[in-house]
């Protein structure tokens, strides 16, 4: 990972499909792979001033607060969960996997129903 951090940065892969990013006093969990072509985001460019991460493969760029894609080939949003200041970091891959399962449930609830406009 490289980048203009704007302060202390920590990026840890805490499970095969999950990153814990700490930057600019904020902590967030993100999926470990870019939704475009599964580039490993831990090797991407992290900008702590704008709170964005860029995939090293095709330069898809995502806002770390919303997950919204802001540049690069169309691919949809990055899954991001902002952690409360008082939340503990996941202590194990098993705990991280539980959090990832919760994301999947939340994402399922956000999908439009078949036939919906």
C-alpha positions in Angstrom: 0.0 0.0 0.0 1.2 3.5 -0.9 -0.4 6.8 -0.5 -0.8 10.3 0.7 -1.9 9.5 4.2 -2.6 12.9 5.8 -1.6 11.3 9.1 -1.1 7.8 10.7 -2.4 5.0 8.6 -2.9 1.3 9.3 -4.2 -1.2 6.8 -4.5 -4.9 7.9 -5.9 -7.8 6.1 -7.8 -9.5 8.9 -9.5 -12.2 6.8 -9.1 -13.4 3.3 -11.9 -11.1 2.1 -11.7 -8.3 4.7 -9.4 -5.2 5.4 -9.3 -3.1 8.5 -8.3 0.5 7.6 -7.4 3.1 10.2 -6.8 6.6 8.7 -7.5 10.2 9.8 -8.9 9.1 13.1 -11.5 6.8 11.5 -11.7 3.0 11.3 -13.5 1.1 8.7 -13.9 -2.5 7.4 -13.8 -3.0 3.6 -13.9 -5.9 1.3 -10.3 -6.9 0.4 -10.8 -7.1 -3.4 -11.9 -4.5 -5.9 -15.4 -5.2 -7.2 -14.1 -4.6 -10.8 -11.6 -7.4 -11.4 -10.7 -8.5 -7.8 -7.5 -6.5 -7.5 -6.0 -6.7 -4.0 -6.8 -3.4 -2.4 -4.1 -3.8 0.2 -1.6 -3.1 -2.6 -3.5 -0.1 -3.8 -3.1 3.6 -3.2 -4.7 5.0 0.0 -5.3 8.8 0.2 -5.9 9.7 3.8 -6.7 13.3 3.0 -9.6 12.4 0.7 -10.4 9.1 2.4 -10.2 7.2 -0.9 -8.6 3.9 -2.0 -7.5 3.1 -5.5 -7.1 -0.4 -6.9 -3.7 -1.2 -8.2 -5.0 -3.0 -11.3 -7.3 -0.7 -13.2 -7.4 2.4 -10.9 -11.0 2.1 -9.7 -11.2 4.5 -6.9 -13.6 4.3 -3.9 -14.7 6.7 -1.2 -14.0 5.0 2.1 -16.9 6.6 4.0 -19.6 5.6 1.5 -18.0 2.8 -0.6 -19.2 4.8 -3.7 -17.0 4.4 -6.8 -15.6 7.8 -7.8 -13.3 6.9 -10.7 -12.3 4.0 -12.9 -14.1 1.4 -15.0 -17.7 0.9 -13.9 -18.0 -1.8 -11.3 -20.3 -0.7 -8.5 -19.6 0.2 -4.9 -17.1 -1.2 -2.4 -18.6 -2.7 0.8 -17.6 -0.5 3.7 -18.6 -0.5 7.3 -17.5 2.4 9.5 -16.6 1.4 13.0 -17.8 3.4 16.0 -14.9 5.1 17.9 -15.4 2.8 20.9 -15.8 -0.4 18.9 -13.1 -3.0 19.3 -11.1 -4.2 16.3 -11.9 -7.8 15.3 -9.6 -10.0 17.3 -9.6 -13.0 14.9 -10.4 -14.2 11.4 -13.5 -15.9 12.8 -14.8 -12.6 14.3 -14.0 -10.9 11.0 -15.9 -13.6 9.1 -18.9 -13.0 11.4 -18.8 -9.3 10.4 -18.5 -10.2 6.8 -21.6 -12.4 7.1 -23.5 -9.5 8.6 -22.5 -7.4 5.6 -23.9 -10.0 3.2 -27.2 -9.9 5.1 -27.4 -6.1 5.0 -26.5 -6.1 1.3 -29.2 -8.6 0.5 -31.7 -6.3 2.1 -30.5 -3.4 0.0 -31.0 -5.1 -3.4 -34.1 -4.1 -5.3 -36.8 -6.6 -5.6 -37.3 -8.4 -9.0 -39.4 -6.3 -11.3 -38.9 -3.1 -9.2 -38.1 0.1 -11.1 
